[in-house]
Amino acid sequence: MRILAIVILAALLAVATIGCGQLEETPPSQATPVGSPGAETPAPSAKIIKNLAYIESMFYGYSDDADPEDEGIEISLLWYDTNSEWIYFRDVPISVDIEIYLRHYDFKIGEYILGERVYSGRAHIDSSASDIRIPFADINVAPSEDWDSGLGKLTIHTPRQGDYSIEGPILDLSPDVE
């Protein structure tokens, strides 16, 4: 009788543990990553983000000190499930390829013109709460250049759910110069 009680208790504990958290061992069918032909297949034991459907990004300035001037660009990633609800996770190794381009609005043709690439790099994060910071010193643009803004292009590499691509506007590519 004691053995049966221990087995039942262990089974209940296992079921309760499996049902918690945002990570699971098999990818959901709703996920829609961008295909990446030739990408390396991760180990079957790699964690995934449960119900990941899409990712959005926000680019904005950050300041590390008391003055109001920004020191660089901060990138926040917003992770969503199939119901457009935020997803929170941790301990999932993710790499993000980042490219930043100059851009200028041409009023004659009514659209943005993409300029040269002024930054290229890779960041590594492991949770939905991780932000990425790029100091202005690492962005190769002279403050006097006549460009309205920038465009950030991100490729987010998840362990088993493929790659996701995002683009977003960046308002300031250098500190304000008076």
Z-matrix of the N, CA and C atoms (Angstrom, degrees):
N
C 1 1.446
C 2 1.537 1 111.58
N 3 1.351 2 115.80 1 -40.37
C 4 1.461 3 119.42 2 178.00
C 5 1.522 4 110.88 3 -63.02
N 6 1.312 5 117.28 4 -41.28
C 7 1.467 6 121.11 5 -179.65
C 8 1.518 7 109.70 6 -62.64
N 9 1.324 8 118.73 7 -42.67
C 10 1.461 9 122.27 8 178.60
C 11 1.527 10 110.40 9 -62.08
N 12 1.318 11 117.56 10 -42.05
C 13 1.468 12 121.04 11 178.77
C 14 1.517 13 111.04 12 -63.83
N 15 1.319 14 118.51 13 -40.26
C 16 1.462 15 122.52 14 179.13
C 17 1.525 16 110.64 15 -66.38
N 18 1.329 17 116.88 16 -41.94
C 19 1.463 18 121.32 17 178.68
C 20 1.528 19 110.41 18 -63.50
N 21 1.320 20 117.82 19 -43.72
C 22 1.474 21 121.29 20 179.54
C 23 1.521 22 109.96 21 -64.93
N 24 1.342 23 117.64 22 -43.32
C 25 1.455 24 121.34 23 178.40
C 26 1.533 25 111.40 24 -61.82
N 27 1.315 26 117.50 25 -42.09
C 28 1.467 27 121.67 26 178.22
C 29 1.530 28 110.82 27 -64.17
N 30 1.330 29 117.02 28 -40.61
C 31 1.471 30 121.01 29 179.29
C 32 1.522 31 110.46 30 -65.29
N 33 1.327 32 118.15 31 -42.67
C 34 1.465 33 120.90 32 178.36
C 35 1.525 34 111.36 33 -64.09
N 36 1.311 35 116.87 34 -41.10
C 37 1.457 36 121.21 35 177.91
C 38 1.530 37 110.93 36 -63.33
N 39 1.317 38 117.56 37 -41.03
C 40 1.465 39 121.40 38 178.81
C 41 1.518 40 111.10 39 -64.47
N 42 1.325 41 118.23 40 -43.81
C 43 1.463 42 122.17 41 179.58
C 44 1.520 43 109.85 42 -64.18
N 45 1.330 44 118.79 43 -42.80
C 46 1.463 45 122.08 44 179.65
C 47 1.521 46 110.92 45 -64.09
N 48 1.314 47 118.29 46 -39.50
C 49 1.457 48 122.24 47 -179.72
C 50 1.518 49 111.19 48 -68.50
N 51 1.307 50 118.84 49 -41.18
C 52 1.468 51 122.33 50 -178.97
C 53 1.519 52 110.71 51 -65.84
N 54 1.304 53 118.51 52 -35.47
C 55 1.461 54 121.93 53 -176.97
C 56 1.509 55 114.36 54 -75.99
N 57 1.329 56 120.65 55 -9.11
C 58 1.463 57 123.60 56 -176.10
C 59 1.525 58 111.47 57 -94.86
N 60 1.331 59 115.78 58 155.31
C 61 1.456 60 121.28 59 172.09
C 62 1.507 61 113.71 60 85.89
N 63 1.330 62 115.72 61 179.18
C 64 1.459 63 122.91 62 -178.16
C 65 1.515 64 113.37 63 -107.31
N 66 1.331 65 117.75 64 5.84
C 67 1.452 66 120.00 65 -175.75
C 68 1.515 67 110.00 66 -109.61
N 69 1.305 68 115.41 67 142.47
C 70 1.451 69 120.27 68 174.13
C 71 1.512 70 108.41 69 -144.58
N 72 1.304 71 116.30 70 166.98
C 73 1.460 72 120.37 71 -174.04
C 74 1.524 73 114.33 72 -91.82
N 75 1.337 74 119.64 73 -8.36
C 76 1.458 75 120.63 74 177.57
C 77 1.519 76 108.96 75 -123.74
N 78 1.314 77 118.28 76 140.42
C 79 1.455 78 120.20 77 -176.65
C 80 1.528 79 111.90 78 -70.98
N 81 1.351 80 117.59 79 143.62
C 82 1.452 81 120.27 80 177.66
C 83 1.519 82 110.36 81 -73.67
N 84 1.322 83 116.50 82 152.33
C 85 1.454 84 119.70 83 -178.45
C 86 1.521 85 111.83 84 -74.72
N 87 1.337 86 118.37 85 -17.73
C 88 1.457 87 120.83 86 -178.07
C 89 1.522 88 113.58 87 -79.72
N 90 1.296 89 119.63 88 -16.43
C 91 1.462 90 121.46 89 -177.00
C 92 1.520 91 110.29 90 -62.28
N 93 1.332 92 116.61 91 136.59
C 94 1.459 93 120.71 92 -178.49
C 95 1.520 94 111.06 93 -127.47
N 96 1.339 95 117.56 94 67.73
C 97 1.466 96 118.95 95 179.32
C 98 1.512 97 111.67 96 -74.55
N 99 1.325 98 115.01 97 159.67
C 100 1.453 99 121.60 98 173.64
C 101 1.523 100 107.07 99 -73.07
N 102 1.295 101 117.96 100 133.55
C 103 1.459 102 121.11 101 -179.25
C 104 1.511 103 111.89 102 -64.04
N 105 1.305 104 115.40 103 147.13
C 106 1.458 105 119.69 104 177.60
C 107 1.521 106 108.71 105 -135.21
N 108 1.353 107 116.81 106 83.95
C 109 1.454 108 119.82 107 -178.89
C 110 1.525 109 111.00 108 -58.02
N 111 1.290 110 115.58 109 136.60
C 112 1.449 111 120.74 110 177.57
C 113 1.511 112 113.56 111 81.20
N 114 1.328 113 117.65 112 4.17
C 115 1.465 114 119.68 113 179.66
C 116 1.517 115 109.48 114 -69.79
N 117 1.308 116 114.78 115 147.49
C 118 1.451 117 121.04 116 -179.37
C 119 1.528 118 109.50 117 -68.65
N 120 1.325 119 117.43 118 133.80
C 121 1.452 120 121.60 119 179.19
C 122 1.515 121 109.30 120 -81.97
N 123 1.368 122 117.25 121 122.91
C 124 1.446 123 119.45 122 -178.80
C 125 1.523 124 112.28 123 -73.83
N 126 1.313 125 115.66 124 165.97
C 127 1.460 126 121.25 125 179.66
C 128 1.516 127 109.83 126 -61.76
N 129 1.346 128 117.83 127 144.73
C 130 1.457 129 120.94 128 -179.08
C 131 1.532 130 112.95 129 -59.84
N 132 1.323 131 118.07 130 -23.65
C 133 1.454 132 120.46 131 -178.45
C 134 1.530 133 112.83 132 -84.06
N 135 1.334 134 118.50 133 -1.98
C 136 1.455 135 120.99 134 -178.57
C 137 1.527 136 110.38 135 -64.06
N 138 1.323 137 116.30 136 141.61
C 139 1.459 138 121.92 137 -179.60
C 140 1.521 139 109.60 138 -74.44
N 141 1.331 140 115.16 139 153.79
C 142 1.455 141 120.24 140 174.43
C 143 1.521 142 108.61 141 -127.55
N 144 1.303 143 115.78 142 170.30
C 145 1.453 144 122.38 143 178.88
C 146 1.526 145 106.93 144 -99.08
N 147 1.318 146 116.23 145 115.77
C 148 1.462 147 122.00 146 -173.49
C 149 1.530 148 111.17 147 -60.73
N 150 1.326 149 115.46 148 129.37
C 151 1.470 150 124.55 149 175.22
C 152 1.523 151 114.56 150 62.15
N 153 1.320 152 119.05 151 23.33
C 154 1.463 153 120.94 152 179.78
C 155 1.525 154 109.71 153 -63.52
N 156 1.335 155 116.04 154 122.69
C 157 1.460 156 121.16 155 179.57
C 158 1.527 157 111.61 156 -112.01
N 159 1.347 158 116.64 157 -42.37
C 160 1.456 159 119.48 158 179.90
C 161 1.525 160 110.00 159 -158.99
N 162 1.337 161 114.66 160 166.80
C 163 1.457 162 122.54 161 -178.14
C 164 1.521 163 107.86 162 -132.26
N 165 1.317 164 116.91 163 139.42
C 166 1.460 165 122.09 164 173.77
C 167 1.523 166 108.35 165 -118.35
N 168 1.332 167 115.66 166 161.86
C 169 1.461 168 119.82 167 -179.89
C 170 1.518 169 110.77 168 -130.71
N 171 1.321 170 114.65 169 154.45
C 172 1.464 171 122.23 170 173.12
C 173 1.522 172 107.38 171 -131.83
N 174 1.323 173 116.39 172 132.24
C 175 1.463 174 122.71 173 177.87
C 176 1.525 175 107.45 174 -114.29
N 177 1.326 176 117.05 175 129.30
C 178 1.456 177 120.49 176 177.80
C 179 1.525 178 109.10 177 -156.52
N 180 1.319 179 115.88 178 166.82
C 181 1.448 180 120.78 179 -178.98
C 182 1.523 181 111.47 180 -78.40
N 183 1.332 182 115.97 181 155.37
C 184 1.461 183 120.88 182 174.67
C 185 1.522 184 109.04 183 -132.17
N 186 1.327 185 115.65 184 154.83
C 187 1.454 186 122.41 185 177.10
C 188 1.519 187 108.59 186 -130.42
N 189 1.334 188 116.29 187 129.99
C 190 1.459 189 121.55 188 -179.76
C 191 1.524 190 113.06 189 -95.89
N 192 1.319 191 117.19 190 -5.40
C 193 1.453 192 118.65 191 -175.07
C 194 1.528 193 110.49 192 -132.49
N 195 1.316 194 116.30 193 -171.45
C 196 1.463 195 121.18 194 -173.05
C 197 1.528 196 113.75 195 -77.45
N 198 1.326 197 118.18 196 -20.51
C 199 1.465 198 118.09 197 -179.19
C 200 1.531 199 110.24 198 -74.50
N 201 1.326 200 117.16 199 158.18
C 202 1.471 201 119.75 200 -176.04
C 203 1.528 202 114.72 201 -79.39
N 204 1.340 203 117.88 202 -8.56
C 205 1.465 204 119.69 203 -178.84
C 206 1.521 205 111.06 204 -73.49
N 207 1.321 206 115.06 205 139.88
C 208 1.460 207 120.27 206 176.22
C 209 1.525 208 110.25 207 -75.32
N 210 1.322 209 115.59 208 147.52
C 211 1.466 210 121.64 209 177.80
C 212 1.530 211 112.13 210 -100.73
N 213 1.327 212 116.83 211 -11.17
C 214 1.453 213 119.42 212 -178.28
C 215 1.515 214 112.03 213 175.64
N 216 1.318 215 114.67 214 -163.95
C 217 1.467 216 122.53 215 -178.38
C 218 1.521 217 108.62 216 -109.10
N 219 1.319 218 115.63 217 135.39
C 220 1.458 219 121.39 218 174.53
C 221 1.528 220 108.01 219 -111.89
N 222 1.319 221 115.79 220 136.76
C 223 1.467 222 121.84 221 179.56
C 224 1.522 223 107.48 222 -114.68
N 225 1.324 224 115.48 223 122.01
C 226 1.462 225 121.05 224 174.05
C 227 1.519 226 108.12 225 -108.63
N 228 1.316 227 115.43 226 134.01
C 229 1.455 228 120.82 227 177.14
C 230 1.532 229 108.51 228 -105.37
N 231 1.309 230 116.12 229 134.46
C 232 1.454 231 122.55 230 179.38
C 233 1.527 232 107.35 231 -113.06
N 234 1.322 233 116.20 232 122.29
C 235 1.462 234 123.23 233 -173.00
C 236 1.520 235 108.92 234 -104.31
N 237 1.345 236 117.73 235 128.19
C 238 1.461 237 121.70 236 -175.10
C 239 1.526 238 111.37 237 -124.93
N 240 1.329 239 114.48 238 148.66
C 241 1.461 240 120.51 239 175.49
C 242 1.525 241 109.66 240 -94.96
N 243 1.313 242 116.89 241 -171.84
C 244 1.466 243 122.27 242 -176.13
C 245 1.520 244 112.70 243 -69.27
N 246 1.340 245 118.32 244 -14.17
C 247 1.469 246 122.52 245 176.69
C 248 1.525 247 111.74 246 -100.30
N 249 1.329 248 117.38 247 13.21
C 250 1.469 249 124.07 248 -176.74
C 251 1.529 250 111.98 249 59.27
N 252 1.320 251 116.35 250 32.08
C 253 1.467 252 122.86 251 174.54
C 254 1.527 253 107.59 252 -98.79
N 255 1.333 254 117.04 253 146.14
C 256 1.455 255 120.31 254 177.12
C 257 1.510 256 110.75 255 -63.38
N 258 1.320 257 114.56 256 144.07
C 259 1.463 258 121.58 257 176.12
C 260 1.527 259 107.65 258 -111.30
N 261 1.315 260 115.49 259 136.17
C 262 1.465 261 121.66 260 175.51
C 263 1.520 262 107.76 261 -116.06
N 264 1.341 263 116.26 262 135.19
C 265 1.458 264 120.07 263 179.17
C 266 1.515 265 108.98 264 -152.57
N 267 1.312 266 115.72 265 166.87
C 268 1.467 267 122.03 266 174.96
C 269 1.514 268 108.89 267 -150.63
N 270 1.325 269 115.25 268 164.54
C 271 1.464 270 123.00 269 178.08
C 272 1.527 271 113.36 270 60.23
N 273 1.328 272 116.97 271 34.84
C 274 1.463 273 121.86 272 173.60
C 275 1.530 274 106.51 273 -118.21
N 276 1.329 275 118.65 274 112.92
C 277 1.469 276 120.21 275 -177.11
C 278 1.530 277 111.47 276 -71.99
N 279 1.324 278 115.16 277 120.90
C 280 1.465 279 121.71 278 -177.39
C 281 1.518 280 107.95 279 -130.80
N 282 1.324 281 116.75 280 136.92
C 283 1.464 282 120.08 281 173.43
C 284 1.525 283 108.49 282 -113.26
N 285 1.329 284 114.92 283 147.50
C 286 1.464 285 121.29 284 -177.07
C 287 1.524 286 107.83 285 -128.60
N 288 1.334 287 116.22 286 118.76
C 289 1.465 288 121.57 287 172.87
C 290 1.524 289 107.00 288 -87.31
N 291 1.328 290 115.62 289 130.15
C 292 1.464 291 121.32 290 -174.66
C 293 1.522 292 109.40 291 -122.59
N 294 1.328 293 115.99 292 129.87
C 295 1.460 294 122.06 293 172.17
C 296 1.519 295 107.29 294 -129.57
N 297 1.336 296 116.22 295 136.07
C 298 1.456 297 121.28 296 177.86
C 299 1.522 298 108.07 297 -123.01
N 300 1.333 299 115.20 298 131.88
C 301 1.461 300 122.52 299 -178.03
C 302 1.524 301 109.61 300 -121.03
N 303 1.326 302 116.61 301 149.80
C 304 1.455 303 121.47 302 168.91
C 305 1.519 304 108.09 303 -72.61
N 306 1.340 305 116.14 304 151.40
C 307 1.463 306 118.78 305 172.25
C 308 1.522 307 109.19 306 -150.33
N 309 1.317 308 114.61 307 152.42
C 310 1.458 309 121.91 308 -176.30
C 311 1.526 310 107.84 309 -140.37
N 312 1.329 311 116.35 310 137.03
C 313 1.463 312 119.67 311 178.02
C 314 1.524 313 109.19 312 -84.70
N 315 1.323 314 116.06 313 122.18
C 316 1.458 315 121.89 314 178.59
C 317 1.527 316 108.08 315 -98.49
N 318 1.333 317 116.22 316 109.93
C 319 1.456 318 120.83 317 -177.28
C 320 1.529 319 112.42 318 -69.13
N 321 1.328 320 117.78 319 -24.39
C 322 1.461 321 120.86 320 -179.77
C 323 1.527 322 111.40 321 -66.12
N 324 1.317 323 116.91 322 -40.54
C 325 1.472 324 119.67 323 -178.52
C 326 1.526 325 112.21 324 -104.49
N 327 1.334 326 117.09 325 -8.91
C 328 1.451 327 120.91 326 174.58
C 329 1.520 328 115.47 327 74.63
N 330 1.326 329 117.27 328 32.49
C 331 1.462 330 119.50 329 178.19
C 332 1.523 331 110.40 330 -154.85
N 333 1.332 332 114.85 331 167.38
C 334 1.458 333 120.01 332 178.21
C 335 1.524 334 110.74 333 -78.98
N 336 1.320 335 114.89 334 142.10
C 337 1.457 336 122.47 335 174.65
C 338 1.524 337 106.59 336 -105.73
N 339 1.314 338 116.39 337 125.62
C 340 1.456 339 121.07 338 179.76
C 341 1.522 340 109.68 339 -83.07
N 342 1.318 341 116.10 340 129.76
C 343 1.457 342 121.74 341 -179.95
C 344 1.521 343 111.40 342 -99.94
N 345 1.317 344 114.96 343 -154.36
C 346 1.462 345 120.07 344 -175.61
C 347 1.531 346 111.74 345 -75.07
N 348 1.320 347 114.62 346 157.81
C 349 1.461 348 120.78 347 175.31
C 350 1.527 349 107.75 348 -76.92
N 351 1.345 350 115.97 349 128.80
C 352 1.468 351 120.57 350 -177.63
C 353 1.526 352 112.32 351 -113.19
N 354 1.322 353 117.28 352 -4.40
C 355 1.466 354 120.55 353 176.61
C 356 1.527 355 109.18 354 -157.64
N 357 1.320 356 114.91 355 141.16
C 358 1.457 357 121.79 356 173.55
C 359 1.521 358 107.20 357 -146.37
N 360 1.323 359 116.58 358 129.95
C 361 1.456 360 119.45 359 -179.67
C 362 1.515 361 111.21 360 -166.89
N 363 1.328 362 115.02 361 177.53
C 364 1.464 363 121.56 362 179.34
C 365 1.523 364 108.39 363 -132.51
N 366 1.320 365 115.88 364 136.97
C 367 1.459 366 121.91 365 176.52
C 368 1.524 367 108.43 366 -121.38
N 369 1.321 368 115.53 367 154.96
C 370 1.465 369 121.78 368 177.85
C 371 1.517 370 108.50 369 -122.47
N 372 1.325 371 115.96 370 129.61
C 373 1.455 372 121.32 371 177.65
C 374 1.521 373 108.22 372 -130.31
N 375 1.336 374 116.16 373 166.78
C 376 1.466 375 118.80 374 179.78
C 377 1.524 376 113.29 375 -139.60
N 378 1.346 377 117.40 376 10.16
C 379 1.460 378 119.11 377 177.53
C 380 1.521 379 110.12 378 -152.93
N 381 1.329 380 115.20 379 164.35
C 382 1.458 381 120.20 380 178.45
C 383 1.523 382 111.43 381 -70.94
N 384 1.325 383 117.93 382 -14.98
C 385 1.467 384 122.15 383 -179.63
C 386 1.529 385 112.52 384 -90.51
N 387 1.319 386 118.63 385 -1.13
C 388 1.466 387 121.83 386 -177.44
C 389 1.522 388 110.99 387 -80.17
N 390 1.326 389 116.11 388 126.50
C 391 1.458 390 121.62 389 172.45
C 392 1.519 391 108.12 390 -104.62
N 393 1.314 392 116.23 391 157.74
C 394 1.470 393 122.17 392 -179.67
C 395 1.522 394 107.39 393 -114.27
N 396 1.325 395 116.73 394 132.00
C 397 1.459 396 121.41 395 178.96
C 398 1.518 397 110.90 396 -117.44
N 399 1.336 398 114.94 397 135.50
C 400 1.458 399 121.82 398 177.14
C 401 1.526 400 107.58 399 -125.14
N 402 1.324 401 118.40 400 113.61
C 403 1.468 402 120.42 401 179.03
C 404 1.533 403 110.74 402 -66.02
N 405 1.344 404 115.55 403 146.37
C 406 1.466 405 119.58 404 177.11
C 407 1.526 406 111.04 405 -56.96
N 408 1.323 407 117.49 406 -30.85
C 409 1.468 408 120.75 407 -179.81
C 410 1.530 409 112.01 408 -61.51
N 411 1.328 410 117.52 409 -24.85
C 412 1.466 411 121.47 410 179.41
C 413 1.529 412 113.08 411 -87.02
N 414 1.324 413 116.67 412 -9.59
C 415 1.468 414 121.34 413 -179.44
C 416 1.519 415 107.72 414 -96.54
N 417 1.323 416 116.22 415 124.11
C 418 1.458 417 122.52 416 -171.01
C 419 1.532 418 111.83 417 -89.85
N 420 1.343 419 115.69 418 69.91
C 421 1.461 420 119.33 419 177.48
C 422 1.522 421 108.32 420 -139.03
N 423 1.325 422 116.14 421 135.25
C 424 1.464 423 121.28 422 177.24
C 425 1.529 424 108.40 423 -79.73
N 426 1.332 425 119.21 424 133.65
C 427 1.466 426 121.48 425 -178.49
C 428 1.524 427 113.86 426 -59.53
N 429 1.319 428 118.33 427 -21.17
C 430 1.461 429 120.81 428 -177.84
C 431 1.528 430 113.64 429 -84.28
N 432 1.324 431 117.96 430 -8.87
C 433 1.464 432 119.59 431 -178.46
C 434 1.523 433 110.58 432 -64.23
N 435 1.309 434 116.22 433 148.32
C 436 1.459 435 121.84 434 -175.72
C 437 1.539 436 110.92 435 -92.00
N 438 1.316 437 115.26 436 68.97
C 439 1.460 438 120.49 437 176.79
C 440 1.515 439 108.19 438 -122.59
N 441 1.324 440 116.80 439 136.89
C 442 1.461 441 121.27 440 -177.49
C 443 1.524 442 112.51 441 -68.17
N 444 1.297 443 116.09 442 -42.38
C 445 1.458 444 120.15 443 -171.36
C 446 1.523 445 108.87 444 -166.33
N 447 1.319 446 115.47 445 -165.30
C 448 1.453 447 120.72 446 177.81
C 449 1.520 448 110.84 447 -130.88
N 450 1.307 449 114.79 448 172.85
C 451 1.455 450 121.43 449 175.79
C 452 1.518 451 107.23 450 -130.29
N 453 1.319 452 116.21 451 125.67
C 454 1.453 453 121.41 452 176.69
C 455 1.519 454 110.23 453 -96.67
N 456 1.315 455 116.19 454 131.67
C 457 1.465 456 121.83 455 176.09
C 458 1.521 457 107.36 456 -118.45
N 459 1.320 458 116.47 457 123.31
C 460 1.455 459 122.62 458 -177.58
C 461 1.522 460 110.19 459 -119.00
N 462 1.320 461 116.04 460 139.86
C 463 1.456 462 122.34 461 167.98
C 464 1.520 463 106.01 462 -121.95
N 465 1.320 464 115.39 463 116.63
C 466 1.460 465 121.85 464 -175.47
C 467 1.521 466 107.77 465 -103.00
N 468 1.332 467 115.69 466 121.85
C 469 1.463 468 121.83 467 -177.37
C 470 1.529 469 108.72 468 -102.53
N 471 1.333 470 115.55 469 112.28
C 472 1.466 471 120.39 470 177.00
C 473 1.523 472 108.58 471 -95.72
N 474 1.340 473 117.78 472 155.11
C 475 1.467 474 119.56 473 -174.15
C 476 1.528 475 114.79 474 -59.66
N 477 1.336 476 118.54 475 -44.10
C 478 1.467 477 119.86 476 -175.58
C 479 1.514 478 113.83 477 -130.39
N 480 1.322 479 117.56 478 0.14
C 481 1.456 480 119.85 479 -174.92
C 482 1.520 481 113.12 480 -108.91
N 483 1.310 482 116.49 481 10.37
C 484 1.451 483 119.99 482 175.72
C 485 1.516 484 113.16 483 86.90
N 486 1.318 485 114.91 484 -164.94
C 487 1.457 486 122.77 485 -176.36
C 488 1.521 487 110.08 486 -106.65
N 489 1.318 488 115.65 487 144.73
C 490 1.459 489 122.65 488 176.19
C 491 1.521 490 107.09 489 -121.61
N 492 1.337 491 117.20 490 135.74
C 493 1.469 492 121.74 491 179.51
C 494 1.518 493 109.69 492 -113.16
N 495 1.333 494 115.52 493 137.26
C 496 1.458 495 122.10 494 -178.65
C 497 1.522 496 108.31 495 -138.80
N 498 1.328 497 116.25 496 146.37
C 499 1.457 498 122.46 497 170.75
C 500 1.515 499 108.05 498 -126.99
N 501 1.335 500 116.02 499 147.08
C 502 1.458 501 119.34 500 177.80
C 503 1.508 502 111.47 501 -157.22
N 504 1.341 503 116.37 502 149.67
C 505 1.469 504 120.27 503 179.82
C 506 1.520 505 111.55 504 -73.58
N 507 1.330 506 115.11 505 147.56
C 508 1.467 507 122.87 506 174.70
C 509 1.528 508 106.28 507 -124.24
N 510 1.326 509 116.56 508 122.61
C 511 1.459 510 119.26 509 -174.75
C 512 1.520 511 113.21 510 -76.52
N 513 1.321 512 117.76 511 -44.84
C 514 1.461 513 120.71 512 -177.80
C 515 1.519 514 110.68 513 -118.88
N 516 1.339 515 115.98 514 127.91
C 517 1.462 516 121.35 515 177.35
C 518 1.515 517 112.66 516 -105.55
N 519 1.328 518 116.64 517 -1.13
C 520 1.456 519 121.55 518 179.93
C 521 1.519 520 107.90 519 -153.98
N 522 1.334 521 117.49 520 162.02
C 523 1.466 522 119.44 521 178.66
C 524 1.526 523 109.97 522 -64.69
N 525 1.330 524 115.85 523 152.54
C 526 1.468 525 120.27 524 177.65
C 527 1.514 526 109.46 525 -64.08
N 528 1.324 527 116.32 526 132.25
C 529 1.462 528 122.29 527 178.36
C 530 1.517 529 107.84 528 -113.48
N 531 1.333 530 117.04 529 125.28
C 532 1.463 531 120.85 530 -178.46
C 533 1.509 532 110.27 531 -96.60
